[in-house]
């Protein structure tokens, strides 16, 4: 059974859950029991629970939990909902969660358990802070207040009690402290990871406040924790202000502060000075690579390293640091793949291989739709697909759940849920399938469970799709790529051996099924483009800038990438092109939902979006682009976004440091010219791979200046733009086997690659690069 990593917090909440129902149950049934006897009972159960968790005894743990669960099943279900099947607990009518008399019975027993079992009798305040934050996470504000009132013997108790009372009665606006505001936001967000991290931060902040405020070190730590907590809730400007105080106070080379500052400024899209920041960060990383204390991956994430000005080798070292950290967390746990490869290798064309796909992305998103298309085209005679789900399959919109149901049917055995299992249990569940190959579709991206793969539940494990770069991990010895994304001279930038696909490594979704509206013959349509032009005109009038032109004469340059993929070089390319084409409009998208043609956006991150928008427009203004020519909308609905982009966009100018991937594929399908320029990292070569696989080398520039020239010609010469869109349409319609959108051919090549991989691995003690040749239809694969 999986248990949270913080047994202290778990025991605290469980004892609280016992308290109200258990006290009154005991008082009603055994009225002769005194408080002292009740205290001993709580101590006994809590002691057994802490001990069994510490010793890893699942059965004993469950008995102790059950003993506590009897008295308040509703709260027990609330506490344990993320960790086990809540259907096993039948909620009864909700009782009051607290009894004011508990302070005389539960608190002393709990303190005794903690003191004896963990030796932290002097850390009552940290337990208080962590418990309070956790109660806020579940929106138990009253219980948090009363829990604080139990500890009237603590020096900070009355002060914090007053602050929390103010929060409960008047709301966060009346409180000046960023810490208290953030705790309220935790309670409303109800995000498990954020709650846990905030609990740790709150504990540290409270501990700091107990120290002398005159100490420079205390002041330094206060700024650090203020920055961390601010970044947790996307208040990057607050974090930057706190960190700059450190950097200007004689600690300009402090590794922790510099790492946080770079992350905060990147998240706030402060691109000026980015190159210089990363030069300093590079020196810090070199020191961390040598010591691994703290790991470099705690300074910058593997994804951020790919999108940053760091070199490919430095990005690889960051990924390796992350892999070492994850593997170290499993120290003492043996890998699961102990079978010999040759024992399971198919020895005839009729034998199938078992291929697992593991991801959190099943559903209505690019990865989910693309792999669904592959599953539908796998040869039943060659491949037995198994799909593992890292998220709760019931989460998400109705459309997302419908896509998961379709994927479940295509996968044969359905989606195997792992979200409710621990890392070890999840690896054991994967291992039961006796897979030949396990394809990791998450990598280091959000939602991943890398520790499951670190336990090596399959014989061969492959990195593909979502994390477009080296994992830096020995437990994933292969990466799916192609000769454009990963040319031979770049092989030193990968920990893995390369599985090179014959054309592009990127498989597309079946756009004829998901976006049939884009198959229409019209090259330019008015409705969606008119919205963009009208927004630009309204912005011009608001700024007092005269603007001529209209739908028939204005041209729209677009980029729909996540703004974290942008850098100053990309913005300079945009500014140069717009300077050469005065009737051009730049269309960008934020990460918030679209709310109509006014350009307004909404959602839970409005403040962050406003800061990022202001920063982008300010930079473009300094490069000569008037802000009225920049139209920023929110995300369009998934059902209609592509037709809107097709009709409104004349040219898509790619970002240089981190290309468009799924966005580039869908725009190529929609006959929109995508202009790109390959650079060193794999992430910066994907769009080139896609265009070359589609036979559109004219849209792949050798350098940024060539990219500007091609864009200016397309936007100035309407006839040339029309020819380019016609050529894109012709190649999409051709149906030839070298088409980017021939998913069946891609799937056959992928299956060939997996068989070659298994054969090579069985015959050689060393892993080898695999080059997959183009192959025509084979009746054995039908």
ZIHU-V53254 format. One record per run of one state. SS is the DSSP state (alpha for helix, beta for strand, coil for the rest). FROM is the first residue (numbers start at 1). TO is the last residue. If there is no record, write none. Layout:
{{SS:FROM:TO} {SS:FROM:TO}}
This chain:
{{coil:1:6} {alpha:7:29} {coil:30:34} {alpha:35:55} {coil:56:57} {alpha:58:69} {coil:70:72} {alpha:73:80} {coil:81:85} {alpha:86:88} {coil:89:99} {alpha:100:104} {coil:105:105} {alpha:106:118} {coil:119:120} {alpha:121:137} {coil:138:140} {alpha:141:150} {coil:151:156} {alpha:157:170} {coil:171:171} {alpha:172:174} {coil:175:177} {alpha:178:189} {coil:190:191} {alpha:192:210} {coil:211:215} {alpha:216:232} {coil:233:235} {alpha:236:247} {coil:248:254} {alpha:255:267} {coil:268:273} {alpha:274:291} {coil:292:295} {alpha:296:299} {coil:300:301} {alpha:302:307} {coil:308:311} {alpha:312:328} {coil:329:340} {alpha:341:344} {coil:345:352} {beta:353:359} {coil:360:365} {alpha:366:377} {coil:378:382} {beta:383:389} {coil:390:397} {alpha:398:410} {coil:411:414} {beta:415:417} {coil:418:422} {alpha:423:431} {coil:432:436} {beta:437:440} {coil:441:449} {alpha:450:454} {coil:455:459} {beta:460:463} {coil:464:477} {beta:478:482} {coil:483:487} {alpha:488:493} {coil:494:496} {beta:497:501} {coil:502:510} {alpha:511:514} {coil:515:515} {alpha:516:519} {coil:520:526} {alpha:527:542} {coil:543:554} {beta:555:559} {coil:560:562} {alpha:563:565} {coil:566:567} {alpha:568:580} {coil:581:583} {beta:584:594} {coil:595:600} {beta:601:602} {coil:603:605} {alpha:606:622} {coil:623:626} {alpha:627:629} {beta:630:635} {coil:636:640} {alpha:641:648} {coil:649:650} {beta:651:653} {coil:654:661} {alpha:662:669} {coil:670:672} {beta:673:677} {coil:678:681} {alpha:682:684} {coil:685:685} {alpha:686:693} {coil:694:696} {alpha:697:699} {beta:700:701} {coil:702:703} {alpha:704:716} {coil:717:717} {alpha:718:734} {coil:735:742} {alpha:743:763} {coil:764:769} {beta:770:771} {coil:772:778} {alpha:779:781} {coil:782:782}}
